[in-house]
Amino acid sequence: MKRKKLISLLTALTITVGLMAGCGSSGQTGNAENTKSAAGNVAVEAEKQNAEKTATGEAEAVTIWYYWETEGHQVALDQVIQDYNASQGNYQVTAKYVPFADFKKQLSIGASADELPDIAILDSPDHASYVKMGIFEELTGKFDVSSYYEGAVNSCTVDGNLYGVPFGVNCLALYYNEDMLKEAGREAPSTWDELMDTAKALTTDSVTGLALCSVQNEEGTFNFVPWLWSTGADSYSIGSENGIRALTFIQNLVNEGVMSKECINWTQGDVMNQFIAGNVAMMENGPWQIPTMQKEAPELNWKVTLIPKDSQYSSVLGGENYAVINGGNVEGALDFLTYATSEEKVKFLMDKFGYISADKAIAESQFEADSPYQPFVEELNYAMPRGPLAEWPSVSDAISLAFNQVITGTATPEDAAAEAQTTIDGIVK
C-alpha cells in the first residue's frame, strides 16, 4: 500500500505535465493530432475530472513502463491511455519511458526498492528472464489469449503458465524487387534451391541477389534463426546435421557471390537502405520497414513473400508483450489491458507501430488482401519465439558468433556449429 500511495501522489503531480507532453509531441504526426482533436471537449473534461479523482484518492493509479523511443509510438500509447482515462473513473493510467539499455536494471532496482510499475511493456525474447526475477503476476485463467498466435503466447509462457499478454507482433519475410525479377525471368523463390538460383540470376557487378542483417548480436540472431529452424533444428541444436546445413547454406550464398560479406556490418535498417538504393534485389526484413519504404521510395516496385524453405517454412517472432507486476494494482492493470486489447484500440496501435495484431482473429482482418503487410500475416503462422529461456541472451551470442564466423570464413560450418553447441550445452544442460 505504501508504494500505491506514493505512486498516487506522484501521478497527481505529473499527470498534467504528461498530458501536455503527449499533445505537444503529436504536432509532428498528422494522424495522431487528428485523433486527439476528435476526442473533443468532453474527453478533455473527463480527463480533468479523473485527475481530480486521482488526487483525492477516488481513482487508483496504474503506471506503465515502456522503452520505445520513437515519438510516434509514444504518442499512440499516450492516446490509448488518455482514451481509457476518459472512459472511466476507477483507475488513472500514466506511462513512463525507460531506455531499453536500462530497462532490466530498472526493474531489478524497482523490485528491491518496492517501486515497480503496474504494467511493463517489454521485448518478447526477454520475457522469460523477467519471469525468473519473480516479479510478474501469473495470468493463467485471468486473461483469455485463446485467439492469439501460438508463437506469441509461447513467448510469455513459462512452465505452462501465462505471465503476460502479447502487445503486438512482427516477423521476417522476403522482400523482392519485382522489376529485377521480371527482367531476369524469375518468379519469387519458395525453396532454398530456388532462392540460390534466383539470387545468382539477379547478381551483377552492381547488384547482389540477397541481403540479410548479419551483425554479431541479437539482431543477427533474429535474422539467422528462420534459416536454422527451416531445417527442422531448434535453437539449441545448432551442432546437429541440420544446424550445420543451415550454416553451410549461408556460407554458400557468400561464396557464390550472391550475398555480400558486408552484411556483417549491416543492421536491418542498412539492409533496407541497400534495397531501396537498388544495390540488393532481395532482402530478409520486417514489416516495420514498410512505412519508410513507401515514403522514401514511392516509385520502387517491390513485393513480399514467405522466406524460402528448406524442409519447412519458418520465421522468427518479434514484438513486445504486456506484463502485469505482482503486488501492484493487478485489477487496474487487467482492466486497462482489457480495454487496450479491444479490436478498435489494437488496430489503432498496430497501424501506428507498423505491427501486426498478436490476436489472430484481429490480424486476419487488419489489412486489405493486396496490402504489403498481408504476407507477414501469413508468415506469422510459421513464426516462433526465441526461447523462451531466461538465459536466451547467452544462447543468442553463441548463435550469432557461429553465423558471423561462416560469413567471414574464419570457421567452417562444422567448426562454428561445434563451438556454438558446446557453449549452448553449458547454458541449457
C-alpha positions as CSV (number, residue, x, y, z in Angstrom):
1,M,0.0,0.0,0.0
2,K,2.9,2.3,0.7
3,R,4.0,2.1,-2.9
4,K,0.5,2.7,-4.2
5,K,0.1,5.8,-2.1
6,L,3.4,7.2,-3.3
7,I,2.5,6.5,-7.0
8,S,-0.9,8.1,-6.5
9,L,0.7,11.3,-5.2
10,L,3.3,11.3,-8.0
11,T,0.6,10.7,-10.5
12,A,-1.5,13.7,-9.3
13,L,1.6,15.9,-9.6
14,T,2.7,14.7,-13.0
15,I,-0.5,13.9,-14.9
16,T,-0.9,17.5,-16.3
17,V,2.7,17.5,-17.5
18,G,2.3,14.1,-19.1
19,L,-0.8,15.2,-21.0
20,M,0.9,18.4,-22.2
21,A,3.9,16.4,-23.4
22,G,1.7,14.0,-25.3
23,C,-0.2,16.8,-27.0
24,G,3.0,18.6,-27.8
25,S,4.7,15.7,-29.5
26,S,1.7,14.8,-31.5
27,G,2.1,18.0,-33.6
28,Q,4.6,16.3,-35.9
29,T,2.2,13.4,-36.6
30,G,-0.9,14.4,-38.5
31,N,-3.0,11.3,-37.9
32,A,-2.2,11.4,-34.1
33,E,-3.2,15.0,-34.0
34,N,-6.5,14.4,-35.8
35,T,-7.2,11.6,-33.4
36,K,-6.6,13.7,-30.4
37,S,-8.7,16.6,-31.7
38,A,-11.6,14.2,-32.4
39,A,-11.8,13.3,-28.7
40,G,-13.3,16.8,-28.2
41,N,-14.0,18.8,-25.1
42,V,-16.0,16.0,-23.5
43,A,-12.9,13.8,-23.2
44,V,-10.7,16.6,-22.0
45,E,-13.2,17.4,-19.3
46,A,-13.4,13.7,-18.3
47,E,-9.6,13.6,-18.0
48,K,-9.6,16.6,-15.7
49,Q,-12.3,15.0,-13.5
50,N,-10.3,11.8,-13.4
51,A,-7.2,13.6,-12.5
52,E,-9.0,15.2,-9.6
53,K,-10.3,11.8,-8.5
54,T,-6.7,10.5,-8.5
55,A,-5.5,13.4,-6.4
56,T,-8.3,12.8,-3.9
57,G,-7.8,9.1,-3.8
58,E,-11.0,8.2,-5.6
59,A,-9.3,6.8,-8.7
60,E,-6.5,4.2,-8.3
61,A,-3.2,4.8,-10.0
62,V,-1.9,2.4,-12.7
63,T,1.6,3.0,-14.0
64,I,3.2,1.6,-17.2
65,W,6.9,1.4,-18.1
66,Y,7.9,1.1,-21.8
67,Y,11.2,1.5,-23.8
68,W,10.0,2.9,-27.1
69,E,12.0,6.0,-28.1
70,T,10.1,6.6,-31.3
71,E,7.9,9.6,-30.9
72,G,5.0,8.1,-33.0
73,H,5.0,5.0,-30.7
74,Q,4.9,7.2,-27.6
75,V,2.1,9.4,-29.0
76,A,0.0,6.3,-29.9
77,L,0.3,4.7,-26.5
78,D,-0.5,8.1,-24.9
79,Q,-3.6,8.4,-27.0
80,V,-4.9,5.0,-25.8
81,I,-4.1,5.9,-22.2
82,Q,-6.0,9.2,-22.5
83,D,-9.0,7.5,-24.1
84,Y,-9.0,4.9,-21.3
85,N,-8.8,7.5,-18.6
86,A,-11.6,9.4,-20.2
87,S,-13.8,6.3,-20.4
88,Q,-14.0,5.5,-16.7
89,G,-13.2,6.9,-13.3
90,N,-11.9,3.9,-11.3
91,Y,-8.3,4.0,-12.5
92,Q,-5.9,6.6,-13.7
93,V,-3.1,5.4,-16.0
94,T,0.2,7.1,-16.7
95,A,3.2,5.9,-18.6
96,K,7.0,6.4,-18.2
97,Y,9.7,5.9,-20.8
98,V,12.7,3.9,-19.6
99,P,15.6,3.5,-22.1
100,F,15.9,-0.1,-23.5
101,A,19.5,-0.4,-22.2
102,D,18.4,0.4,-18.6
103,F,15.0,-1.5,-18.7
104,K,16.0,-4.7,-16.9
105,K,18.3,-2.8,-14.5
106,Q,15.4,-0.5,-13.5
107,L,13.0,-3.4,-13.0
108,S,15.6,-5.1,-10.8
109,I,16.2,-2.0,-8.7
110,G,12.5,-1.4,-8.5
111,A,11.9,-4.9,-7.3
112,S,14.4,-4.3,-4.4
113,A,13.0,-0.9,-3.6
114,D,9.3,-1.8,-4.0
115,E,9.0,0.9,-6.7
116,L,7.8,-1.1,-9.7
117,P,5.2,-0.1,-12.2
118,D,1.9,-2.0,-12.5
119,I,2.5,-2.9,-16.2
120,A,5.7,-3.4,-18.1
121,I,5.9,-3.5,-21.9
122,L,8.9,-5.5,-22.9
123,D,10.8,-7.2,-25.7
124,S,9.3,-10.7,-26.1
125,P,12.5,-12.7,-26.1
126,D,13.4,-11.2,-22.7
127,H,10.1,-12.2,-21.1
128,A,11.3,-15.5,-19.6
129,S,14.3,-13.8,-17.9
130,Y,12.0,-11.3,-16.2
131,V,9.7,-14.1,-15.1
132,K,12.7,-15.7,-13.4
133,M,13.0,-12.5,-11.4
134,G,9.7,-13.4,-9.8
135,I,8.0,-10.0,-10.4
136,F,5.3,-10.9,-12.9
137,E,1.7,-11.9,-12.0
138,E,0.6,-15.2,-13.3
139,L,-2.2,-14.6,-15.7
140,T,-3.4,-18.2,-16.4
141,G,-7.2,-18.1,-16.3
142,K,-7.2,-14.3,-15.8
143,F,-6.8,-13.2,-19.4
144,D,-8.1,-15.0,-22.5
145,V,-5.4,-15.5,-25.1
146,S,-7.1,-18.4,-26.9
147,S,-7.4,-16.4,-30.2
148,Y,-3.8,-15.3,-30.2
149,Y,-1.0,-16.7,-32.3
150,E,0.6,-19.7,-30.7
151,G,4.1,-18.3,-31.0
152,A,3.1,-15.0,-29.4
153,V,1.5,-16.8,-26.4
154,N,4.6,-19.1,-26.1
155,S,6.8,-16.0,-25.8
156,C,5.2,-15.1,-22.5
157,T,4.5,-18.6,-21.2
158,V,6.9,-20.3,-18.8
159,D,6.5,-23.9,-17.5
160,G,3.0,-23.9,-18.9
161,N,1.9,-20.8,-17.1
162,L,0.9,-17.5,-18.7
163,Y,2.9,-14.4,-17.4
164,G,1.9,-11.8,-20.0
165,V,-0.3,-10.7,-22.9
166,P,1.2,-10.1,-26.3
167,F,1.1,-6.5,-27.3
168,G,1.8,-6.7,-31.0
169,V,3.9,-8.9,-33.2
170,N,6.1,-8.8,-36.3
171,C,8.2,-11.3,-38.1
172,L,10.6,-11.6,-41.0
173,A,9.8,-12.3,-44.7
174,L,11.4,-12.0,-48.1
175,Y,11.2,-8.7,-50.0
176,Y,12.0,-8.7,-53.7
177,N,12.4,-6.1,-56.4
178,E,9.7,-7.1,-58.8
179,D,11.2,-5.3,-61.8
180,M,14.5,-7.1,-61.3
181,L,12.9,-10.5,-61.1
182,K,10.8,-9.9,-64.2
183,E,13.9,-8.7,-66.1
184,A,15.7,-11.9,-65.1
185,G,12.7,-14.0,-66.0
186,R,12.3,-15.4,-62.5
187,E,9.4,-15.8,-60.1
188,A,9.6,-15.3,-56.3
189,P,11.5,-18.2,-54.8
190,S,9.9,-20.6,-52.4
191,T,12.7,-23.0,-51.6
192,W,16.4,-22.7,-50.8
193,D,17.4,-24.1,-54.2
194,E,15.1,-21.6,-56.0
195,L,16.5,-18.8,-53.8
196,M,20.1,-19.7,-54.8
197,D,19.2,-19.9,-58.5
198,T,17.2,-16.6,-58.4
199,A,19.9,-14.8,-56.4
200,K,22.5,-15.9,-59.0
201,A,20.4,-14.7,-61.8
202,L,19.9,-11.3,-60.1
203,T,23.5,-10.7,-59.1
204,T,25.5,-8.3,-61.3
205,D,28.6,-6.1,-60.9
206,S,26.4,-3.5,-59.1
207,V,23.7,-5.7,-57.5
208,T,23.8,-8.6,-55.1
209,G,21.0,-11.0,-55.2
210,L,20.2,-11.2,-51.4
211,A,21.0,-9.4,-48.2
212,L,20.1,-10.1,-44.6
213,C,21.3,-8.4,-41.4
214,S,24.3,-10.5,-40.1
215,V,25.7,-8.3,-37.3
216,Q,27.1,-10.2,-34.4
217,N,24.4,-9.6,-31.8
218,E,20.7,-10.3,-31.2
219,E,19.7,-8.6,-34.4
220,G,21.9,-11.0,-36.3
221,T,20.5,-14.0,-34.5
222,F,17.0,-12.7,-35.2
223,N,17.8,-12.8,-38.9
224,F,19.5,-16.2,-38.9
225,V,17.2,-18.4,-36.9
226,P,14.5,-18.7,-39.5
227,W,17.1,-20.5,-41.7
228,L,18.1,-22.7,-38.8
229,W,14.6,-23.6,-37.9
230,S,13.6,-24.2,-41.5
231,T,15.9,-27.3,-41.5
232,G,14.0,-28.8,-38.5
233,A,16.7,-27.9,-36.0
234,D,15.8,-25.8,-32.9
235,S,17.7,-23.0,-31.3
236,Y,19.6,-25.4,-29.0
237,S,20.8,-27.9,-31.6
238,I,22.9,-25.9,-34.0
239,G,25.6,-28.6,-33.8
240,S,23.3,-31.1,-35.4
241,E,23.4,-32.1,-39.1
242,N,20.5,-29.7,-39.8
243,G,22.2,-26.9,-37.9
244,I,25.4,-27.4,-40.0
245,R,23.2,-27.4,-43.1
246,A,21.8,-24.0,-42.3
247,L,25.2,-22.5,-41.7
248,T,26.5,-24.1,-44.9
249,F,23.7,-22.6,-46.9
250,I,24.6,-19.1,-45.6
251,Q,28.2,-19.7,-46.3
252,N,27.4,-20.8,-49.9
253,L,25.4,-17.7,-50.5
254,V,28.5,-15.7,-49.7
255,N,30.9,-18.0,-51.6
256,E,28.7,-17.8,-54.7
257,G,28.9,-14.1,-54.6
258,V,25.1,-13.6,-54.3
259,M,25.3,-12.2,-50.7
260,S,27.9,-9.6,-49.7
261,K,30.2,-10.1,-46.7
262,E,29.4,-6.5,-45.8
263,C,26.1,-7.9,-44.4
264,I,28.1,-8.4,-41.1
265,N,28.1,-4.6,-40.8
266,W,24.5,-4.0,-41.9
267,T,21.7,-3.5,-39.5
268,Q,18.1,-4.3,-40.7
269,G,17.8,-0.5,-41.5
270,D,21.0,-0.7,-43.5
271,V,19.8,-3.7,-45.5
272,M,16.6,-1.7,-46.3
273,N,18.6,1.2,-47.5
274,Q,20.6,-1.0,-49.8
275,F,17.4,-2.4,-51.2
276,I,15.9,1.0,-51.7
277,A,19.1,2.1,-53.5
278,G,18.8,-0.8,-55.9
279,N,22.0,-2.4,-54.7
280,V,20.2,-5.5,-53.4
281,A,17.5,-7.4,-55.3
282,M,16.0,-9.4,-52.4
283,M,16.2,-8.9,-48.7
284,E,15.0,-10.5,-45.5
285,N,13.3,-7.9,-43.3
286,G,10.3,-7.0,-41.3
287,P,7.0,-5.1,-41.7
288,W,8.2,-2.1,-39.7
289,Q,10.2,-1.0,-42.8
290,I,7.1,-0.7,-44.9
291,P,6.2,2.9,-43.9
292,T,9.7,4.2,-44.5
293,M,10.0,2.4,-47.9
294,Q,6.6,3.8,-49.0
295,K,7.7,7.3,-48.0
296,E,11.2,7.3,-49.2
297,A,10.9,5.1,-52.4
298,P,7.3,5.5,-53.6
299,E,8.3,4.5,-57.2
300,L,10.1,1.3,-56.2
301,N,8.3,-1.8,-57.4
302,W,8.6,-4.4,-54.7
303,K,6.6,-7.2,-53.1
304,V,6.9,-9.6,-50.1
305,T,6.7,-13.4,-49.9
306,L,7.4,-16.1,-47.4
307,I,11.1,-16.8,-46.5
308,P,12.1,-19.7,-48.8
309,K,12.1,-23.0,-47.0
310,D,14.4,-26.0,-46.6
311,S,12.2,-28.7,-45.1
312,Q,9.6,-26.3,-43.7
313,Y,8.5,-22.7,-43.7
314,S,9.8,-20.7,-40.8
315,S,10.1,-17.2,-39.4
316,V,11.0,-15.6,-36.2
317,L,8.6,-13.8,-33.9
318,G,9.3,-10.2,-32.9
319,G,7.4,-7.6,-30.9
320,E,6.5,-6.8,-27.4
321,N,4.4,-8.2,-24.5
322,Y,2.5,-6.6,-21.7
323,A,3.3,-8.0,-18.2
324,V,1.5,-7.3,-15.0
325,I,3.6,-6.8,-11.9
326,N,2.6,-8.9,-8.9
327,G,2.0,-6.9,-5.7
328,G,0.9,-3.9,-7.7
329,N,-2.5,-2.8,-8.9
330,V,-3.3,-6.1,-10.6
331,E,-7.0,-5.4,-11.0
332,G,-6.4,-2.0,-12.5
333,A,-3.7,-3.3,-14.8
334,L,-6.0,-6.1,-16.1
335,D,-8.8,-3.6,-16.6
336,F,-6.6,-1.4,-18.8
337,L,-5.3,-4.4,-20.7
338,T,-8.9,-5.5,-21.5
339,Y,-9.5,-2.0,-22.9
340,A,-6.2,-1.7,-24.8
341,T,-6.6,-5.2,-26.4
342,S,-10.0,-4.4,-27.8
343,E,-10.2,-4.6,-31.6
344,E,-10.5,-0.9,-32.0
345,K,-7.5,0.0,-29.9
346,V,-5.4,-2.8,-31.2
347,K,-5.9,-1.8,-34.8
348,F,-5.1,1.9,-33.9
349,L,-1.9,0.9,-32.1
350,M,-0.8,-1.6,-34.8
351,D,-1.3,1.0,-37.5
352,K,0.9,3.5,-35.7
353,F,3.6,0.9,-34.9
354,G,3.7,-0.9,-38.3
355,Y,2.9,-4.1,-36.3
356,I,0.5,-7.0,-36.7
357,S,-2.0,-7.8,-34.0
358,A,-1.0,-10.8,-31.9
359,D,-4.7,-11.7,-31.8
360,K,-5.1,-13.8,-34.9
361,A,-8.8,-13.0,-35.1
362,I,-7.9,-9.3,-35.4
363,A,-4.9,-9.8,-37.6
364,E,-6.8,-11.7,-40.3
365,S,-9.0,-8.6,-40.9
366,Q,-6.4,-6.0,-40.2
367,F,-5.2,-5.4,-43.8
368,E,-6.7,-5.4,-47.3
369,A,-5.9,-8.5,-49.4
370,D,-3.4,-6.6,-51.6
371,S,-1.6,-4.9,-48.6
372,P,2.1,-5.5,-48.4
373,Y,1.5,-6.4,-44.8
374,Q,-0.6,-9.4,-45.7
375,P,2.3,-11.8,-46.4
376,F,3.6,-11.1,-42.9
377,V,0.2,-12.2,-41.5
378,E,0.6,-15.5,-43.4
379,E,4.2,-15.7,-42.2
380,L,3.1,-15.5,-38.6
381,N,1.6,-18.9,-38.9
382,Y,5.2,-20.2,-39.1
383,A,6.9,-17.7,-36.7
384,M,8.3,-19.0,-33.5
385,P,9.7,-17.1,-30.5
386,R,13.3,-17.0,-29.4
387,G,13.4,-19.1,-26.3
388,P,11.5,-18.6,-24.1
389,L,14.5,-19.0,-21.9
390,A,15.9,-16.8,-19.1
391,E,19.4,-17.4,-20.5
392,W,18.4,-16.6,-24.1
393,P,20.9,-13.7,-24.5
394,S,23.8,-16.1,-23.9
395,V,22.4,-18.7,-26.3
396,S,21.9,-15.9,-28.8
397,D,25.5,-14.8,-28.5
398,A,26.7,-18.3,-29.4
399,I,24.4,-18.5,-32.4
400,S,25.3,-15.1,-33.8
401,L,29.0,-15.8,-33.4
402,A,28.7,-19.0,-35.5
403,F,26.6,-17.2,-38.1
404,N,29.3,-14.5,-38.3
405,Q,32.2,-16.9,-38.5
406,V,30.9,-18.7,-41.5
407,I,30.2,-15.5,-43.4
408,T,33.7,-14.1,-42.7
409,G,35.3,-17.5,-43.4
410,T,37.0,-17.6,-40.0
411,A,35.5,-21.1,-39.3
412,T,33.9,-23.9,-41.3
413,P,30.2,-24.6,-40.7
414,E,31.2,-27.7,-38.8
415,D,33.6,-26.0,-36.5
416,A,31.4,-23.0,-35.9
417,A,28.5,-25.2,-35.1
418,A,30.5,-27.4,-32.8
419,E,31.8,-24.4,-30.8
420,A,28.4,-22.9,-30.5
421,Q,26.9,-26.2,-29.4
422,T,29.4,-26.6,-26.7
423,T,28.6,-23.1,-25.4
424,I,24.8,-23.7,-25.6
425,D,25.1,-27.1,-23.8
426,G,26.9,-25.4,-21.0
427,I,23.9,-23.0,-20.7
428,V,20.9,-25.2,-21.0
429,K,22.0,-28.6,-19.9
